């Protein structure tokens, strides 16, 4: 599996990204987003725990990377003129 552009901590979103890319590789690009989501959801529910474990492991790795990176701290100043603080 290739690393995703947008690392997600949710296993289903990782699966959905790979599912969509695999369909594009097979030249199935005519599906509407809602139809694609319904098909992917149905496929996800049919998968066994062992099949889902790959996506769970990737999600755990992404979660650790996101925690290590942390959130940038942005000072909140100047809100008095908007909120009467």
N, C-alpha and C positions, 0 to 999 in steps of 0.2 A: 504494500500500500504506500502511496505517496503521502508526504506530509501535506496537510491542508493549509491553504492560505490563511484561513481564519481559525485559529485553534479554539476548539470548543471543549468545555468540560462536561458536555452532555453526550453520552454514547449514541443516542438516536440521531443527533445532528451530524455526528461524524459519519454514521452509517448513511444518512440521507445524502450527504455530500458525495460519498463514494458511489452510491447507487445512481445518482444523477450523472456523474462522470462516466460510469460504465454504460449507461444508456446512450450518452452522446457518442462514445466510441463505437457503439453498434449502429450509429446513425439513426437513432430514434429521438428526434428533436421536436416533433410536432405536438407533444403533449402539453396541455395547459398546466400551469402550476398546481392547481387544485387536484387535477387528475393524477399528477405525479405524486403529490403528497399522499393521496388515498392509496395508491398502489404501494408506495414505499412503507406506509403505515401497516398495511395488510401483510407485506413481506416481513416486516420487523416482528409483528406479533406471531408469525408462523415460525420464526427462527428459534432454535433451541438455545438454552443458556450457554452451551459450549460455543455455538456460532457467534453469539453476542459478546462473548468474553474478549474477543480481539478488540472490539470497539470500546469495551469497558476499560481495557488496559491502556488504549490510546488516550481515552478521556482522563484517566488518572495521571498519565504523563503530562498532558496539557494542563491539568489542574495544578500539578506541582510547579510547572513552569510559570503559570500565571501567578501563583503565590510567591515564588521567588522573585519575580519581576516587580511585584508590588504595584501599588497605585501611585501615580504622581501626585504630590501634594500641591494644591493650588490654593494660595491664600485668598480668602474671601474678604474683600474690602470694598468699601463704597456702596454697600447695600442700603445704607440709611436713606438715600434719596429715593429708593424704590419702595421700601417697606417701613419707613418711619421708625427705624431702630435707633 
